[in-house]
Amino acid sequence: MIFTTSVDKIVRKKTIGVFLIFTILPLFNLLHSSDKWIWYGFFSFFMLLLLATHLYQPLKYEAVNSKIIIHRLIGTVEVNINDVARIDRIHHDLLKNISKGGAFGYFGKFDTDLGKIRFYATRRDNLVMVTMHDRTKIILTPDQVSEFIEEVETKIGSQQKYLETHG
């Protein structure tokens, strides 16, 4: 089943702010500076950085057979259901003390109250934490939180039954 993901107000504001700062400032200086090549380079660098960030933004999540799939414009991330120890909803903002991230979402490793966690998130609420058997933690932010957790728990149960009967 496919689960959508959307951005929250904080991510929208940060994305617009970053875009404005790194487009208007260089363009203004480009028009009023004699060292135009410096501002071309500055503008190009940050546009490439913003593009790369957009390409890694999670677009949707999918729970199929034995995997959780995180779809992005540039590649997918697959989590094997057999490696999942538990899945939980998190009801507080793990990123409240974090200043990095926010343009198009939060992805990468973040040091939070619960330790180091890999985020594939587009918002700061609707957090679902997938804890692996090796204690690795992953945060996802599906719009349909309860349905996503129920679907993954069903897949975990099915995989456990399959392994018990076949091996």
C-alpha contacts under 8 A as a table, 3 or more apart, distances in Angstrom:
res1	aa1	res2	aa2	distance
1	M	62	E	5.59
1	M	63	A	5.49
1	M	64	V	6.42
1	M	151	E	7.88
2	I	60	K	6.92
2	I	61	Y	5.88
2	I	62	E	4.44
2	I	63	A	6.73
3	F	60	K	5.72
3	F	61	Y	5.07
3	F	62	E	5.93
3	F	142	P	5.92
3	F	143	D	6.90
3	F	144	Q	6.62
3	F	148	F	6.99
4	T	59	L	7.07
4	T	60	K	4.75
4	T	61	Y	6.50
4	T	142	P	5.82
4	T	143	D	5.73
4	T	144	Q	7.38
5	T	58	P	7.52
5	T	59	L	6.14
5	T	60	K	5.42
5	T	61	Y	7.49
5	T	122	T	6.90
5	T	141	T	6.40
5	T	142	P	4.87
5	T	143	D	5.17
6	S	59	L	7.91
6	S	122	T	6.26
6	S	123	R	7.27
6	S	142	P	7.72
6	S	143	D	6.68
7	V	11	V	6.00
7	V	12	R	6.65
7	V	104	F	7.39
7	V	105	G	6.91
7	V	122	T	4.96
7	V	123	R	5.25
8	D	11	V	5.49
8	D	12	R	6.34
8	D	122	T	7.19
8	D	123	R	5.15
8	D	124	R	7.32
9	K	12	R	5.08
9	K	13	K	6.15
10	I	13	K	5.19
10	I	14	K	6.14
10	I	102	G	7.46
10	I	123	R	7.65
11	V	14	K	5.10
11	V	15	T	5.95
11	V	102	G	5.12
11	V	103	A	6.02
11	V	104	F	6.11
11	V	105	G	5.83
11	V	122	T	7.21
11	V	123	R	6.54
12	R	15	T	5.20
12	R	16	I	6.15
12	R	103	A	7.56
12	R	104	F	7.26
13	K	16	I	5.25
13	K	17	G	5.96
14	K	17	G	4.98
14	K	18	V	5.99
14	K	102	G	5.73
14	K	103	A	5.51
15	T	18	V	5.27
15	T	19	F	6.08
15	T	102	G	6.72
15	T	103	A	4.19
15	T	104	F	5.89
16	I	19	F	5.08
16	I	20	L	6.04
16	I	103	A	7.96
17	G	20	L	5.15
17	G	21	I	6.07
18	V	21	I	5.23
18	V	22	F	6.07
18	V	103	A	6.99
19	F	22	F	5.40
19	F	23	T	5.97
19	F	50	L	7.69
20	L	23	T	5.25
20	L	24	I	5.53
20	L	25	L	7.70
21	I	24	I	5.75
21	I	25	L	5.74
22	F	25	L	6.00
22	F	26	P	6.40
22	F	43	F	6.61
22	F	46	F	6.32
22	F	47	M	7.56
23	T	26	P	5.68
23	T	27	L	6.00
23	T	43	F	6.52
23	T	47	M	7.91
24	I	27	L	5.12
24	I	28	F	5.85
25	L	28	F	5.23
25	L	29	N	6.21
26	P	29	N	5.10
26	P	30	L	5.80
26	P	39	W	5.53
26	P	40	Y	7.55
26	P	42	F	6.83
26	P	43	F	5.69
27	L	30	L	4.82
27	L	31	L	6.34
27	L	39	W	7.46
27	L	43	F	7.50
28	F	31	L	5.38
28	F	32	H	6.44
29	N	32	H	4.99
29	N	33	S	5.51
29	N	36	K	7.89
29	N	39	W	6.82
30	L	33	S	5.54
30	L	34	S	7.99
30	L	35	D	7.79
30	L	36	K	5.30
30	L	39	W	5.57
30	L	40	Y	7.15
31	L	36	K	7.78
33	S	36	K	5.93
35	D	38	I	5.87
35	D	39	W	7.24
36	K	39	W	5.30
36	K	40	Y	6.21
37	W	40	Y	4.94
37	W	41	G	6.17
38	I	41	G	5.19
38	I	42	F	6.17
39	W	42	F	4.84
39	W	43	F	5.88
40	Y	43	F	5.18
40	Y	44	S	5.98
41	G	44	S	5.10
41	G	45	F	5.96
42	F	45	F	5.27
42	F	46	F	6.37
43	F	46	F	5.47
43	F	47	M	6.12
44	S	47	M	5.12
44	S	48	L	6.13
45	F	48	L	5.27
45	F	49	L	6.23
46	F	49	L	4.82
46	F	50	L	5.99
47	M	50	L	5.04
47	M	51	L	6.04
48	L	51	L	4.98
48	L	52	A	6.10
49	L	52	A	5.14
49	L	53	T	6.23
50	L	53	T	5.07
50	L	54	H	6.25
50	L	103	A	7.83
51	L	54	H	5.05
51	L	55	L	6.24
52	A	55	L	5.07
52	A	56	Y	6.51
53	T	56	Y	5.39
53	T	57	Q	6.50
53	T	103	A	7.17
53	T	104	F	6.88
54	H	57	Q	5.25
54	H	73	L	7.98
54	H	103	A	7.92
54	H	104	F	6.01
55	L	72	R	6.65
55	L	73	L	5.00
55	L	74	I	5.42
56	Y	72	R	5.68
56	Y	73	L	6.38
56	Y	74	I	6.03
56	Y	107	F	7.69
57	Q	72	R	5.78
57	Q	73	L	7.21
57	Q	104	F	6.08
57	Q	105	G	6.44
57	Q	106	Y	7.96
57	Q	107	F	7.32
57	Q	120	Y	7.59
57	Q	121	A	7.89
57	Q	122	T	7.29
58	P	61	Y	7.71
58	P	70	I	6.44
58	P	71	H	5.79
58	P	72	R	4.79
58	P	73	L	7.78
58	P	105	G	8.00
58	P	120	Y	6.13
58	P	121	A	6.65
58	P	122	T	6.85
59	L	70	I	7.63
59	L	71	H	5.62
59	L	72	R	5.39
59	L	73	L	7.46
60	K	70	I	6.25
60	K	71	H	5.37
60	K	72	R	7.43
60	K	142	P	7.45
61	Y	68	I	7.07
61	Y	69	I	5.65
61	Y	70	I	4.72
61	Y	71	H	6.03
61	Y	142	P	6.92
62	E	68	I	5.64
62	E	69	I	4.95
62	E	70	I	6.54
62	E	71	H	7.74
63	A	66	S	7.80
63	A	67	K	5.96
63	A	68	I	4.57
63	A	69	I	6.33
63	A	148	F	7.88
63	A	151	E	6.94
63	A	152	V	6.38
63	A	155	K	7.83
64	V	67	K	5.50
64	V	68	I	6.44
64	V	69	I	7.68
64	V	155	K	7.86
65	N	155	K	6.69
66	S	80	N	5.99
66	S	81	I	5.06
66	S	82	N	7.10
66	S	155	K	6.76
66	S	156	I	7.91
66	S	159	Q	6.94
67	K	78	E	6.26
67	K	79	V	5.42
67	K	80	N	4.62
67	K	81	I	5.08
68	I	78	E	5.74
68	I	79	V	5.02
68	I	80	N	6.53
68	I	81	I	6.73
68	I	152	V	7.74
69	I	76	T	6.65
69	I	77	V	5.73
69	I	78	E	4.59
69	I	79	V	6.39
70	I	76	T	5.50
70	I	77	V	4.98
70	I	78	E	6.34
70	I	120	Y	7.76
71	H	75	G	6.95
71	H	76	T	4.76
71	H	77	V	6.76
72	R	75	G	5.69
72	R	76	T	5.61
73	L	76	T	7.93
79	V	83	D	7.53
80	N	83	D	5.48
80	N	84	V	7.06
81	I	84	V	5.28
81	I	152	V	7.87
81	I	155	K	7.08
81	I	156	I	5.93
81	I	159	Q	7.43
82	N	156	I	6.93
82	N	159	Q	6.80
82	N	160	Q	7.75
83	D	132	M	5.47
83	D	133	H	5.70
83	D	134	D	7.96
84	V	87	I	7.56
84	V	130	V	6.76
84	V	131	T	5.97
84	V	132	M	4.31
84	V	133	H	5.91
84	V	156	I	7.53
85	A	130	V	7.77
85	A	131	T	5.66
85	A	132	M	4.92
85	A	133	H	4.93
86	R	130	V	6.08
86	R	131	T	5.31
86	R	132	M	6.91
87	I	128	V	6.95
87	I	129	M	5.67
87	I	130	V	4.55
87	I	131	T	6.15
87	I	149	I	6.64
87	I	152	V	7.78
87	I	153	E	7.40
88	D	128	V	5.66
88	D	129	M	5.24
88	D	130	V	6.63
88	D	149	I	7.30
89	R	126	N	7.51
89	R	127	L	5.91
89	R	128	V	4.54
89	R	129	M	6.20
89	R	145	V	7.59
89	R	149	I	7.87
90	I	126	N	7.42
90	I	127	L	5.24
90	I	128	V	5.87
90	I	129	M	6.67
91	H	125	D	7.40
91	H	126	N	7.57
91	H	127	L	7.08
92	H	125	D	7.35
93	D	96	K	5.57
93	D	124	R	5.96
93	D	125	D	6.49
94	L	97	N	7.75
94	L	112	T	5.86
94	L	113	D	6.56
94	L	114	L	7.88
94	L	124	R	7.55
95	L	98	I	5.01
95	L	112	T	6.68
95	L	124	R	6.93
97	N	112	T	7.95
98	I	101	G	7.99
98	I	110	F	7.98
98	I	112	T	7.94
101	G	105	G	6.83
101	G	106	Y	5.38
101	G	107	F	7.49
102	G	105	G	4.73
102	G	106	Y	5.47
103	A	106	Y	7.46
104	F	122	T	6.59
105	G	120	Y	7.96
105	G	121	A	5.78
105	G	122	T	3.96
105	G	123	R	6.10
106	Y	119	F	6.09
106	Y	120	Y	6.29
106	Y	121	A	5.07
106	Y	122	T	5.85
106	Y	123	R	7.25
107	F	118	R	7.02
107	F	119	F	4.63
107	F	120	Y	4.65
107	F	121	A	6.01
108	G	118	R	5.36
108	G	119	F	5.33
108	G	120	Y	6.96
109	K	116	K	6.44
109	K	117	I	5.50
109	K	118	R	4.27
109	K	119	F	6.16
110	F	116	K	5.58
110	F	117	I	5.48
110	F	118	R	6.31
110	F	119	F	7.14
111	D	114	L	7.85
111	D	115	G	5.57
111	D	116	K	4.42
111	D	117	I	6.47
112	T	115	G	5.06
112	T	116	K	6.01
112	T	117	I	7.01
114	L	117	I	7.66
116	K	137	K	7.58
117	I	136	T	7.20
117	I	137	K	5.12
117	I	138	I	5.73
117	I	139	I	7.02
118	R	137	K	6.28
118	R	138	I	4.80
118	R	139	I	6.27
119	F	138	I	5.74
119	F	139	I	4.72
119	F	140	L	6.53
120	Y	138	I	7.38
120	Y	139	I	5.99
120	Y	140	L	5.34
120	Y	141	T	7.50
121	A	124	R	7.59
121	A	127	L	7.97
121	A	139	I	6.52
121	A	140	L	5.14
121	A	141	T	5.20
122	T	141	T	6.42
123	R	126	N	7.35
123	R	141	T	6.57
124	R	127	L	6.94
125	D	141	T	7.29
126	N	141	T	5.32
126	N	142	P	6.72
126	N	143	D	6.86
126	N	145	V	6.34
127	L	139	I	6.33
127	L	140	L	5.95
127	L	141	T	4.96
127	L	142	P	7.66
127	L	145	V	7.78
128	V	139	I	5.55
128	V	140	L	5.21
128	V	141	T	6.00
128	V	142	P	7.69
128	V	145	V	7.09
128	V	149	I	7.70
129	M	137	K	6.53
129	M	138	I	5.57
129	M	139	I	4.62
129	M	140	L	6.52
130	V	137	K	5.70
130	V	138	I	5.09
130	V	139	I	6.35
130	V	140	L	7.78
131	T	135	R	5.95
131	T	136	T	5.86
131	T	137	K	4.58
131	T	138	I	6.51
132	M	135	R	5.11
132	M	136	T	5.20
132	M	137	K	6.27
133	H	136	T	7.32
141	T	145	V	7.41
142	P	145	V	5.54
142	P	148	F	7.04
144	Q	147	E	5.55
144	Q	148	F	6.06
145	V	148	F	5.16
145	V	149	I	6.24
146	S	149	I	5.25
146	S	150	E	6.11
147	E	150	E	5.07
147	E	151	E	6.02
148	F	151	E	5.12
148	F	152	V	6.19
149	I	152	V	5.24
149	I	153	E	6.04
150	E	153	E	5.14
150	E	154	T	6.11
151	E	154	T	5.11
151	E	155	K	6.29
152	V	155	K	4.97
152	V	156	I	6.12
153	E	156	I	4.98
153	E	157	G	6.17
154	T	157	G	5.12
154	T	158	S	6.14
155	K	158	S	5.03
155	K	159	Q	6.10
156	I	159	Q	5.19
156	I	160	Q	6.20
157	G	160	Q	5.14
157	G	161	K	6.23
158	S	161	K	5.19
158	S	162	Y	6.12
159	Q	162	Y	5.00
159	Q	163	L	6.11
160	Q	163	L	5.15
160	Q	164	E	6.14
161	K	164	E	5.09
161	K	165	T	6.29
162	Y	165	T	5.34
162	Y	166	H	5.92
162	Y	167	G	7.84
163	L	166	H	5.17
163	L	167	G	5.12
164	E	167	G	5.77
